[in-house]
Amino acid sequence: MSYMYEKAVVVAKNHYYFLERGDYEKWLETLIKDLQRSASIRGSSPYFWWNIGRRYVTEYGIHYEFYKIDRSK
């Protein structure tokens, strides 16, 4: 497994770990810089991801789990 692949897996797992725990600042660090800048703007994709993701965790008990990176393309 390559270093870049391993790093991508860590970022993906952290992304959902911090979302589930409600740690917005750490979750934000898992996004690229352009998305970090727009995350606080109502209607932006990151704003939507955070709010809907948190809602699913808190209201529906959703648990996120990383399975694999699809390398079929």
C-alpha positions in Angstrom: 0.0 0.0 0.0 1.4 3.4 -1.0 2.0 6.3 1.4 -0.5 8.5 -0.5 -3.1 5.8 -0.3 -2.6 5.3 3.4 -2.7 9.0 4.0 -6.0 9.3 2.1 -7.5 6.6 4.2 -6.5 8.4 7.4 -8.0 11.7 6.2 -11.2 9.9 5.2 -11.5 8.2 8.6 -10.7 11.4 10.5 -13.3 13.3 8.4 -16.1 11.1 9.7 -14.6 10.6 13.2 -14.6 14.3 13.9 -18.1 14.7 12.3 -19.5 12.1 14.6 -18.0 13.7 17.6 -19.0 17.2 16.7 -15.5 18.6 16.5 -16.0 21.2 13.8 -12.5 22.6 13.9 -10.8 19.2 13.5 -13.4 18.2 10.8 -12.7 21.4 8.9 -9.0 20.5 8.8 -9.9 17.4 6.7 -11.1 19.5 3.9 -9.0 21.2 1.2 -8.3 24.9 1.7 -10.9 26.2 -0.8 -13.6 24.2 1.0 -12.4 25.3 4.4 -12.8 28.9 3.4 -16.4 28.4 2.3 -17.5 26.1 5.1 -19.1 28.9 7.2 -21.1 30.2 4.2 -24.7 29.1 4.5 -25.6 27.2 1.3 -22.0 26.1 0.6 -21.4 22.4 0.2 -19.2 22.1 3.3 -21.9 23.9 5.3 -24.4 21.4 4.1 -22.2 18.4 4.7 -21.5 19.5 8.3 -25.1 20.3 9.2 -26.7 17.3 7.5 -23.9 14.9 8.8 -24.4 16.1 12.4 -28.2 15.9 12.0 -27.9 12.3 10.9 -25.6 11.5 13.9 -27.7 13.2 16.5 -31.2 12.6 15.3 -30.9 9.2 13.6 -27.9 7.6 15.3 -26.0 7.2 12.1 -22.5 5.9 12.4 -20.0 6.4 9.5 -17.5 3.7 8.6 -14.8 3.7 6.0 -14.8 0.6 3.8 -12.5 1.1 0.9 -11.2 3.4 -1.9 -12.7 2.4 -5.2 -9.8 1.9 -7.6 -12.0 0.7 -10.5 -11.5 3.9 -12.6 
